[in-house]
Amino acid sequence: METFLHAVASVTIILLLTATGYFCAVKGWMTVQVKTFISRYLMTVGIPVMLIYGMQNNLTRADVLAAPRLLLIPLLVIPSCVVMSLLAGRLMKLPHRQLGVFVMMAAMGNTIFIGLAMCLELFGDIATPYVMLFYLVSSCFTQLIGIPLVRWSGEAGGFSMQMVWKFLRAPTVVSVFLSLLLVGLDIHLPSLVMSYAKYINNTVTPLALLLTGCIIHEIGLRSLRLTPTLGVMMVFRFVISPALGAALCALLGIGGLVRSVYVVELAMPVVTQTVVAAAEYGADEQLAAQGAAISTALSYLLVFVLRGFHTRRWVRLRWNLPHFLLCAVLLTVQCVTMVCEVRLWIVWQLVCFAGLCTLNFYPLKAAVQHLIGDRLARLRKRS
């Protein structure tokens, strides 16, 4: 139960941080200058340092050399999704400013912040090495293909030697090659550098989500709806990508825990760096913010769906359909009143939240007691 609550909390934190950015924009604190600073800081300092820190902290040369076959799944699935989503974008005749954003959203997901928490909840700590192997490939594609595509969408004209030179000089790209070099040579950075990198790493996700909330405010909650473009992106994100991963695992004879971890990772929501890159390079940041917000909200539901399917394999569930439907109605009312900004929508939110807590009082009480008891037991062991 503790890990389940951790997975739910990871998605809830994303929504809360996005809502905080929205609140700051409503108050007028998130000005154009602040937006520019956040996007510039993240693209030149935050994300590059985060990548180096993640690789250094979670991967070794032995990990990579021991599992070359396992790396094939993301190495094949992510480029396949890039190509297919690019063709789909051309067929839908998307504007130039949207095409790169659409491809990055369709092909690349949130591997660590949501993906790691989800896999730990479903499979336990044994899944961590496989998540890190997936992260190695996913982060490289995000920096080397995803962000350059968004930059191409935001800049006038097609590919040129000048753009290639800009691409090679980009801090995010340099950080990829530096990270791979450090891992390949099995070089470990000094503890002082890693401590500094840890602090920088911890700023990336919150700032990216604050920026997302600010852009959603600029769009307006009424405009936050599932358009045909976003609908196709969701199909890629939650259907085509994991289906390709499952098919390749079957083809390569990869099963068990590895297949489960990879399928879950391939069904994660839009990576938040899409919004940052779109805001920095002049691509369609509104489309990026909409995609990130809606896919993250859907992943909130995905936590419960995956937990339900996974648990049914081991434990017979007590399925109470009326209780489930009533909770679903309350959640729907919450979403509708917030998106449509009905009068006194905050009051509606509080009423629905109180209703959900009342309906689920005993399970929540048991979970809290379990967490407190477990924490006290750990403290007693230490003492």
N, C-alpha and C positions, 0 to 999 in steps of 0.2 A: 504493500500500500504506500509506503514511503517513497519508493521510486516512481510509482504512478503519479503521486501528487507532485513530485519533482518535474515530471514530463509535462503535466498540465500547467504547472507554475511557469515553466519556460515559455510556453506560448502566451500565457497571461501576462508575463512581464513584457513581452514584445508589444502586446496590445496596449498595456499601460504606458510604456515609454512613448509609443506613437501618440496616444491621447495627451501625454504631457507636452509633446511638441505642438500638438493642435492647440492646447490651452495657451502656450506661450505665444503662438501666432495670434490668437484671439485678443490677448492682452497687448499686442503690439511690441512685444519684446524681441520677437524673431524678425528682425529687419532684413533688408536685402544684403546689407553688409555682413550681418551675422551668418546668413545662408552662404554667402560667398566664402567666408572664413572657414565654416565647417566643411564644406565640400573640398576646398583647397587643402586644408589640414589633413583630411582623411585620405585624399588621393596621393599626397606627397610624403606624408609622415605616418599616419595611423595605420593604413592598410599594409604598406610595405613592412613596417615593423611587426605588425600582427602576423604576417605570413612567416617571417623569419623566426619569430618566437614560437609559433605553432609547430613548425617543422623541427626546431631544435628541442622543444620540450616534449614532443610526443613520438618522434621517429628516430630510428638509428639506421645506419647502413645495413646492419644485419637484418632488420625488419624488411627492408625493401628487397634485398637479395634473396631472402627466404621465401618470398611470395610473388615471383614474376607472373605466374598464371592468374593470380587473383587480381593483379593490376589490369589485366586485359579487359575486364568487364567495364569499368569506367572509361578506359582508353578507347573502347569501341562504341559504347552507348552514347556518351556525351557528344563526340563529333557527329555521330549519326543523327542525333536530335538537332544539332546545329544545322546540318545540311537540310534535313526535312523541314524544319521550321523556317529556314530561309526560303525554300521553295514555296512553302505555304504562304509566307508573307508576300512573295512576288505574285502568287495566284490571287491573293486578296487585294492586291494593288495598294499596299500600305504606303503612306507617305515616307519619304526618305528619313525624316526625323523620328519615325516610329519603328522602322524596320530593324535596326540594330538592337533597340531596346526590347522589341518583341522576341528576337532570337535569343538574347541573353536570358530573358525571363523564362522562355520555353525550355531551354537546354540546361540551365544551371540552378541548383537549389541551395538552400541554407543547410550546409553539411554539418556544421558544428553546433551552433547555438540551439537549434531545434533538433537536428538530426541525431547528435550525440545523446541528448537527453531522452529522445524517443527510443533509441536503441538500448540505452541503459535500462529504461523502464521495462522494455519487452524482454530483453535477453540477459541483462545483468552485466557485470564488469567484464565478463569474458568477451564481450563484443567490441571493447575499446580498440584493440589492435586493428581489427578489420575496418572500423570507422576511420581510423587514422590513415590507413592505406588508401581508402577511398578519398579522404580529404587531400592527400598528396596530389592525386590526379585532378580532382575537382578544382582545387585552388589554382593549379597551374593553368587549366583551361579557362578559368574565370579571368585571370590576369592577362593571359596571352591571346585569348580569342574574344571573350565576352566584352571586356572593357574596351579593347580596340574597336570592336564592332559598334559599340555605343558612341565612341569618339568619331568614328566614320559617319555615323548618322547625324551627329551634331555639327560636323564641318561640311562646308560646301565642296562640291566636286567629288571625284572618285579617288581611288588609291593612287598615290604618287610616291616618288622617292623621298620627298620631303616628309610625307606622312610616315613612311617606313622608318626614317631617321628619328622622328618624334616618338614612334612606337618603341624603338630600341632604347631611347633615352628616358622613357617614362619610369618613374621610381617603382611602380608596381611590377613592371617587367624585369627591371634590374634586380628587384628583391627575389623574384622567382629563380633566376639563374644563380644568384648568390646562395639562396637556400639549398638548391639542388647541389651546388658545389660543396657546401658545408656538410650536407648529409653524405654525399658521395665519398668525401675524403675523411669522414668520421671526425670532423673538427667540432669541438664544443666551445662555445663562447664563454668568456669569464662570467662569474656569478654576478659581478657588478653590472655588466652589460645586460644580462638576462633579467635582473631586477628592474632596470630601467625599461626594458622592452615589455615586461609584465605590466607596468603602469600604463604605458602607451597602449598596449593591447586591450586593456580594460576600458579605454575610452572609446574604442571604435564603434561597437554595437550601440551603446546609448546615444552617441552623437548622430549616427546614421538614422536611428529611429526617430529622434527629435526632428531631424530634417524631413523625414517622411511625413510626420504629423503636420509640420509646417506647410508642406506642399499640398497635403489633403485639405488643409484649411483654405488654401488659395483656390483649389478646385471647387470646394463646397461639398458638404456631405451629401447634398441632393444629387450631385453629379457622380457620386461613388456608386456606380452600378455596373453590372456584368454586361459589357458590350460584346458584340460578336468577336472582336479582336481578342478581348480578354477570355472569352469562352473557349476559343481555339487554343489559346495559351494554356488554360487550365487542363484541357484534354491532353496536351503534350506533357504537362507537369505531373498530372496525377494518374494518367492512363498509359500513354504511349511509352514514356520513359521507363516506368517500372516494368511494363510488359516486355520491352526489349531486354531489360536486364534479366528478367526471369527466363526468357527464351535463350539468351546467350549462356546463362548458367547451365541450363539443361543441355545445350549443345556441347559445352566444354566439360560436362560431367561434374560441375560444382554444385553441391547441395548442402543441406543442413543449415547450420548457423550462418555460414558465409553468404549463402544465397538470400536468406531472410534479411540479413543486415543490408546487403546491397539493394534489395528491392525496396526496403523502407527508405534508405538514403536517396534513392532515385525518385521517390514520391514526396520529397520535401518542398516547402513553399519557395517563392522567389527569394533569391539572395539579396540582402539589403544593399549591397554594393551597387546594384543596378540603379537605384535611386540616386546615390551619390555621384556615380559616373554621369548619369543623364543631366543632373544639375550642374556639374562641373563643365561638361563639354557642349552644352547647348542642345542636347537631344530632347525628346519629349518626356520631360520629367513628370508630367501629370499622368501619363500612361504608366510610367514606372511606379509611381506612388500608388496608383489604383491597383495595379497588379500585385504589388507587395502587400498591401493592406488586405485585399480580398483573399489572396492565396493563404496568408497567415491565418485569417479568420476560418477558412476551410480546414486548415491543418489542426485547428482547435478541435473540430469535429473528428478529424482523422485519428487523434489520440485515442478517443473513446472507441472508434470503429476497430482499430488495430488491436486495442486492448481486449475488446470483446471477442474477436476472432481468435486471438492468441490464447486467451483464458479458456475458451470453450474446448480447446484441445486437451486441457488438463483437469478442469474443474467443471462440474455441472452447474450452470448458472440458474439462479432463481429469477426467471423473467417475469416481471410485473408490467404487462402492457399498459393498463390504465395509468400507472405511475409514470411510466416512460413518456406516454403521450402528453400528460399534463406538464411534465418538465419541458418537453419539446415546444409546447404552446407558449409557455412562459419565456423561453429563450427566443422564440420567434417574435413575440411582442417586444422584447428588449431590443432586438435588432431593428425592427421596423420603426419603432418610436425614435430610435437614435438616428437612423439613416434619413428618415423623413422629417426630422426635427419638429415633431408635433409639439403643441403647446404643453408646457410643463413636462417635457420629456425626461428631465432628470428625476422628477418625482416618480414617473412610470418605471424608470430604471431601478430606483430604490425599492418600489413595491414588488417588482418582479424578482429582484435579488432576495428580498425577504421571503417571498413565496418559495423560491428554490431552496433556501436554507431551511425553511420549515419542513418542506417535503422530504428533505434529505437529512433531517436533524440527527437521527440515530446513526446512520453511516458516518456522518461527519464527526459526531461525538466519539465514535469508536476509533476513527482514524487519528483524531487529536490525542486521545488517551494512549493509543499505541505509540505515537511519535514521542509523547512526553515520557512514557514508560521506557522506551528504548533509549532516549537521551539520558534519563536518570541512571539506567543500568550501565551505560558507557562511563558516566561520571564516577559511579561507584567502583568500576574496574580500575580506573585511573588512580583513584585515591587509595 
